[in-house]
Amino acid sequence: MRRMRISVLVFTFLSIVVFLFLFFLSTFVKNWITNNSEELTGRKIEIGSLHFNYARVSLQANEVTLFEANDADSFFSFREFYIDFDLWRVLSGEYSFSEVRLDKPRIQIIRDGDQFNFADLIPEEDSIPAQNDSEVGKLIKYTLKNLRLSEGTIVYRDLQQTAPLVLDSLTLNIPLISWNNQQSEGGLKFKLGEQGEVEMKAIADNEKNAYTLDLKTSGIDLNPFSGYLKGYLDIGELQGYLSSQIKINGKLDEITHVTLSGDVTVNDFSLKDSRKQPVISWESTHAGIKSLDPEKMHFEFSVLEFRQPRIDFVADKDMTNLERFILPYLQNQNPGQDSIDSKESEVAVTYQMDSLKIVNGVVSLTDNTLNRPFRYALNDLTLNMFGLTESADRIPVDFKVQLNQRGSLQGTAAWSLRDPMKIEVAAEVKKLDLISFSPYSEYYVAFPMTQGWLNYLLTLQMSQTSLKNENKIKIDELEFGKRTKDETAIKAPVKLGLYLMKDRNDQIHIDFPVSGNPSDPQFKIGKLIWQAFLNLMVKAATSPFNALADLAGTNPESLEKLPFSFLQDSLDVSQKTKLTSLAKILARKPDLKLLMIQHTDQEAEKRQLALLMAKEEYLHQPGSGDSLRLQKASLIENTDPGFLAYLRQKVILADSIGVEAASAHLFLPEKIDARFQDLLTTRNRTLHDFIILQQGLPEESVQISTADLNNLPQELRKPQYKVEVTID
């Protein structure tokens, strides 16, 4: 009996000891971990409470914090961790957990260059090398049920960036993960930023060795990601919100075997450079993804649509804002990188986009390279492109746009990705207001455009070796203002050429084709078109009467010169007819100024004038009869016997030196020169009186003068007026 009592006492004592040990075990473990945490992990750990449930074989830990290395800031913490172990399944060789729960975990990851705040938690000597397949033992059986994470937070902070990336309200729910189940499901949900939400649902099919992931995002703020682009782009500010619905399919044992499909939308997007100047923005962009296969490098889209996009293009004297925007990328490029990458890439990239659309787009243009800024806007831009593939030989495009709200451009085009030089364009500009382009006209021709509208038909067909460009231009009511002081103006009479080309309806019609060989290294289509246009203007200005022929109603070449005879001091019928035609032109083009410059062979005309003066002296010599005095000196023939006898009487060597030379000996050179100047003045006055007084033109519209006869070229030494037109 006594032995039985002792046994009972021993058993009771042992039970109490075991009970007390198990009861206080969680406290002992909690205190031991807390006191030895720095030796175990190198970090301070605090645990609010720790409980073991021996009946359910579960563990519950509350208010646990793992601190940073400074022992002050929290690195990782959670409100509750609970795990329920199914002990009886161990008997069958399976590790089973009926519930794993983590409530309100929070982790803060800090990056400083190449260092992370958790690097010291994984010492190099604690790293375990990967095992070879031969070292892997028998299959481990496991089951995890009701794996849940709620109200989690992940904070990622890069000290080289300004704003942290915060994943909040993180929720994870996986009903079952098992070594032998054919299919596993799980869901993850969290907030990203103030209004962003991410939701993922995954299904893993072990039998088919495949998985499907449905990813849904809404309102993801793109601003926190801007810092990671600053090494490649000159970004100052990035705004935008990402929403998507993506399905990802892949193989469980092949990480690179992934395909994606779905829709992606970015709303309220804006991008500014480091100067805080806008570069690009849009109201919304939608991409319909049919299939993205990175392994096969195949990318297929149903549609890419931009709604209300805006591009701000600014040209400064050093470079454009777009060049400055991508300058960091260009500076960081390795010169041999492209060639190396192309050699390493064994898979050719293929892609397909059924349609590309731009709706209500705006392109803002600013040119600061002129003498004063040029600002222009292309509004309501609509563009549709179809059938874009890497091997498409003809990609059709249609487009239309408002030109600064004062004109329109619309047309069609086609281009090839097989042959980038294969281009077709047919476009029409209607009612383009030319006043907007005054900064250019001032810069290049030193005159502002004060009025004018342009209509333009363009056709272009280009290949590697051939270019055919037709340009049909009609300009209505073009007017220029007063000359500016722009010293950059080219030395070409563009203003005059355009003005002369106006017809009786105040319109300018220009039809100039351009052709060339694009394979020529010197070929530049813009320069070619401008040169052709400039040549046309110069031709009109240098041959003005060809342009004015319709207004003159006569042969334009006949208006360029007004011939006279030696000693002629009045106008004949032919000359009056030409002057009347010129007066009509000036009346219809009041901005033109008529320049008439007198030419002659002064030596030949002075000889003729001396001969006339000699004949006048002969007619008025004392003792001449009445019949002789009534004659005109100009009607006396050089072989007249009476006149010859008169010369022999006055000049001893008259017969040997000839009639003209003998006549010149009768007068002093100063007297002949004075008579010659009177003749020149009389001609100028006669033209002036006819055009100004008889034709009724303004005094300032005609300028009549005499050329420098002493230095006149031989080919111009004939009695005539050279007729020119100019414009102020």
Steps between C-alpha positions, in 0.01 A plus 500: 500500500783731594671436170182590319481826688858581410432422135197724503697780660784461249259495208319803637823686553623418151168601353516830682854556380407413144193717523696791639771449238249496216304787653800726528682366192366773273616764749842338526532481120380859460750629756784289360440622144470860618817483710706314240359659182809698417716188525252304291424757229724797566186706561284586794167312522201585718208258555178610666375150578564139397257214552515123438173309476595142572152365435483643151880494449501864400717804553386860535735800519375858547654845457836385367756754374837444337693826517746661266869487584460830691265321751252788463316465168283205409614278215230231522202466730160334524204509733435126505647183358309174538588151378305181562694176449314176422707262713319179407588535131869466590433135574436450129815691402328826409557845643162666521387840621129561532539878530776758457404860573701822503314812607609858433862434401715798408844497340713792394763441232759774464744522213809716503682452171585129483437440870175391666400527864465120531844411363645440849225248579647256247874471569699346220618214722136401561424460132420144394626390158247357260468125507561278201218278382692197629489644854123540509337239718157352488190705423378714791126479559337820620161669528425864581139597554346840555811704443393859570670838523295808589559877524861470397726793410820504296697824487779524244721805541789586271712769664599628157136562418255739658174310547470151657299220343232375740296181463219526753200289608681194368275193507601147401272200506603150387250227594729206430856421397579131491763271359238283328207725422430541129409867523577783741332836525595823670428869511699810584366850546662825614492877462779684326514871574204709601246356256671215321374145539652172388321167498643167387338161470718200418424143403779243483421177316757241607363237266548722196811663647348843425372802682264789430525837668226761474639842585275800548623848585324834530617853571870418542685830540803505268674791673700284750661319206631818334829489691601176331478665156716802581817317407362455150280805443504863605190461716387766742144388568293195411126464562258230394280217621526142379210257477518156346341161473763246399495123468839328531548138396820309562673171577584407857839357407594759232523850638557657157195335343246777560225654287291803585169636373248758611459876517713783637388860547696804617287804589585865570861457394744790488876514469715807561874548460741621766410859409140418594401554137235262358619238252211259447161437658170330426157451649507123453692233316361153450691196378314183408746213537426190298820318590844586639751217485843616627655157444415504131537881481154530349277790596146531372253784568143545387501877546710782638291813550603844626225741601578871517877455486714813498862538395686823571786549254741786569796578274772704668820617339707222660255207470134406522330412827448142378871461429576638845244263652674185371852638540574298820422179313721596206786596730482167684494293183797272438604553135541125446199394699253477213728281293573273796133464589412422141759222491380352830134509403409182319122554487363746248245745635157477344201717575153584378269791571160490338440873541663809643268791575550860608186691598487877553876538524693826530854579388633827636791646301735770624800615299746718691765489226353797311533869579175479694318191633265306273213326677255273322256225591371200308158434654243221483751258355342173393711215366425139410762244407424138417685172460831588664736201495877464481475376141209709368571636153215752499359654816206734427451819701230764491520826690346843544586798718404862559784742430503749786119517477539694173540227241490125454717216377374157407621215289613143469839335501659159476843386609697180517703334774669277245624807317497816720559715191177381340248773577179623342322819607195683370404800712311829473534822698200731499477866604829519687539846654844629397515779760603239756822440306616862509793414731635284216436754223670767710796273567548387139377792285480793751129561439204403723196339341198711589243299305469185296350151489663193355348193338737215420473165322786260563579164345816307575625166374840395622715188485866426560609657172212717383298792630207662325341791682220717364425830674198706397463821698238773488548812712215749539537871577861486617624827645833598653570775751790740522858378484642394834856527626562124498857447387445127447296551183626315195612693196211395283200709390241259639253772589520651152475159337182414692347839435569482130340158478162634607240481225211737432299322777772570758598134506834326465508162332818299541549159349848363546598134486806371683693187413822343613689194614465437876805272494719801421691594821427868433126437466276683747135527402430808711796684356404384150144633528614828648762547228245428228260750654776758538608454139143560392486823700834620364396418146182701541693791649773499234253455214211701642319567174456129439300492822315819405417398144138423584449847647684677218309328222806499278823317432686518835843525336396818315447679833853450628648763268379824343722566189569852373676634191804723520393860561134399561340728759129412465288185518375306202185283491679176589668656800174649626333158470767336714487776760121466515539125571748575779258754647227234508730267696578772755133582536418137581805451721534827690783369720728465200744772405603545136867571437594635153872546440624680186788346304680622188835508326596852603790531253291385205207715603724806550634453146143482371413804710799698359387413147149627581642819649709552184193460282312749721785747455491440123127576487539823693818633336479859368384525141313166495177508303150477648446153359811373677402650835163329495662154492567292813860432573423133563369463145819618333694213353868463581575508126312823441728716266419823677574353844824344378607831348425668833719250688789544249478873554515462880739203532805477272535117524127427487523259208783297657358465856139443406171676558455410874854593603487822296173594671654441847782744409248779472419504877676489833466163684329676793226627268438154355495346850250761625273424206539129571398543867197702392398211273527246784296724730233554235456126453462442875248782532303375200461152657411650836230725358344220300484247786425732791294776341326321215456156666418641842745295708641617836828690484678249727405202283751584223868572522673617180877549485804482274765233538871560555576541130874529552528145635214339312577153354533492125193281452280760673629795297190561293223758538233329713342485842556190714169432682500339847247454777569485871315512829576678824 
